[in-house]
Amino acid sequence: YTKTRKQMMKLEPGQDQLQKYKPLLGEQLKISTAVGDPNARGQRNKSLAWFWSVEVDLGGPDQSWNEEFYRVHWLRAKALWDRWREEMLLVKLEMDWTCKFFLWKTTQW
């Protein structure tokens, strides 16, 4: 990709092509562990690299691979959000239970 982009730059492409075909950075090419372990630490702030959103016609009407990728990514993000919402609910309830326990304990002392 980098070699092809370098050659394209020699042809002085338009602004729309420059916006579409950005340079690849090393950190964009790292493999995400979210696929192997979606519950791993540090997944909260991960976002997809820009090249996953480039509209490319692969020569056929079947774009299901791309749609499935976005669907799976969205479902994982929603599941993470649901887990955090449930965790917040549990933490609030546990705090309430703890306060009630100590209030009850004061009546026994």
DODREN-153698 format. One record per residue (C-alpha): x, y, z; residue in three letters. Coordinates in steps of 0.5 Angstrom, whole numbers. Example, Ala and Ser with C-alpha at 12.3 -4.5 7.8 and 13.67 -1.06 7.14 Angstrom:
! residues 2
+-------+-------+-------+-----+
|     x |     y |     z |   r |
+-------+-------+-------+-----+
|    25 |    -9 |    16 | ALA |
|    27 |    -2 |    14 | SER |
+-------+-------+-------+-----+
***
This chain:
! residues 109
+-------+-------+-------+-----+
|     x |     y |     z |   r |
+-------+-------+-------+-----+
|     0 |     0 |     0 | TYR |
|     6 |     5 |     2 | THR |
|     9 |     4 |    -5 | LYS |
|     3 |     5 |    -9 | THR |
|     1 |    11 |    -5 | ARG |
|     8 |    14 |    -6 | LYS |
|     7 |    13 |   -14 | GLN |
|     0 |    16 |   -13 | MET |
|     3 |    22 |   -10 | MET |
|     8 |    23 |   -16 | LYS |
|     1 |    24 |   -20 | LEU |
|    -1 |    29 |   -16 | GLU |
|    -8 |    27 |   -14 | PRO |
|   -14 |    31 |   -12 | GLY |
|   -16 |    33 |    -5 | GLN |
|   -21 |    28 |    -5 | ASP |
|   -16 |    22 |    -6 | GLN |
|   -11 |    25 |    -1 | LEU |
|   -17 |    25 |     4 | GLN |
|   -19 |    18 |     2 | LYS |
|   -12 |    14 |     2 | TYR |
|    -8 |    17 |     8 | LYS |
|    -1 |    15 |    10 | PRO |
|    -1 |     8 |    14 | LEU |
|     2 |     9 |    21 | LEU |
|     5 |     3 |    25 | GLY |
|     0 |     4 |    30 | GLU |
|    -6 |     3 |    26 | GLN |
|    -3 |    -4 |    23 | LEU |
|    -3 |    -7 |    30 | LYS |
|    -7 |   -13 |    31 | ILE |
|   -13 |   -12 |    37 | SER |
|   -13 |   -17 |    42 | THR |
|   -21 |   -15 |    42 | ALA |
|   -22 |   -21 |    37 | VAL |
|   -19 |   -26 |    41 | GLY |
|   -21 |   -23 |    48 | ASP |
|   -26 |   -18 |    48 | PRO |
|   -26 |   -18 |    56 | ASN |
|   -18 |   -16 |    56 | ALA |
|   -16 |   -10 |    59 | ARG |
|   -15 |    -3 |    55 | GLY |
|   -21 |    -5 |    50 | GLN |
|   -25 |     1 |    52 | ARG |
|   -22 |     7 |    48 | ASN |
|   -20 |     3 |    42 | LYS |
|   -23 |     5 |    35 | SER |
|   -22 |     2 |    28 | LEU |
|   -17 |     5 |    24 | ALA |
|   -19 |     9 |    18 | TRP |
|   -18 |     4 |    13 | PHE |
|   -24 |     0 |    15 | TRP |
|   -29 |     6 |    13 | SER |
|   -26 |     7 |     6 | VAL |
|   -32 |     5 |     1 | GLU |
|   -29 |     0 |    -4 | VAL |
|   -32 |    -3 |    -9 | ASP |
|   -29 |   -10 |    -9 | LEU |
|   -32 |   -12 |   -16 | GLY |
|   -39 |   -15 |   -14 | GLY |
|   -45 |   -14 |   -10 | PRO |
|   -43 |   -18 |    -4 | ASP |
|   -41 |   -13 |     1 | GLN |
|   -43 |   -18 |     7 | SER |
|   -36 |   -19 |     9 | TRP |
|   -36 |   -11 |    11 | ASN |
|   -43 |   -11 |    14 | GLU |
|   -41 |   -17 |    18 | GLU |
|   -35 |   -14 |    21 | PHE |
|   -38 |    -7 |    23 | TYR |
|   -44 |   -11 |    26 | ARG |
|   -39 |   -15 |    30 | VAL |
|   -36 |    -9 |    32 | HIS |
|   -42 |    -6 |    34 | TRP |
|   -45 |   -12 |    38 | LEU |
|   -38 |   -12 |    42 | ARG |
|   -38 |    -5 |    43 | ALA |
|   -46 |    -5 |    46 | LYS |
|   -44 |   -11 |    50 | ALA |
|   -38 |    -8 |    53 | LEU |
|   -43 |    -2 |    55 | TRP |
|   -48 |    -6 |    57 | ASP |
|   -43 |   -10 |    62 | ARG |
|   -41 |    -3 |    65 | TRP |
|   -48 |    -1 |    66 | ARG |
|   -50 |    -7 |    70 | GLU |
|   -43 |    -6 |    74 | GLU |
|   -45 |     1 |    76 | MET |
|   -52 |    -2 |    78 | LEU |
|   -49 |    -7 |    82 | LEU |
|   -44 |    -2 |    85 | VAL |
|   -49 |     3 |    87 | LYS |
|   -53 |    -3 |    90 | LEU |
|   -47 |    -6 |    94 | GLU |
|   -46 |     1 |    97 | MET |
|   -53 |     1 |    99 | ASP |
|   -53 |    -6 |   102 | TRP |
|   -46 |    -4 |   106 | THR |
|   -49 |     2 |   109 | CYS |
|   -55 |    -1 |   111 | LYS |
|   -51 |    -7 |   114 | PHE |
|   -47 |    -2 |   118 | PHE |
|   -53 |     2 |   120 | LEU |
|   -56 |    -5 |   123 | TRP |
|   -50 |    -7 |   126 | LYS |
|   -50 |     0 |   130 | THR |
|   -57 |    -3 |   133 | THR |
|   -53 |    -9 |   136 | GLN |
|   -47 |    -5 |   139 | TRP |
+-------+-------+-------+-----+
***
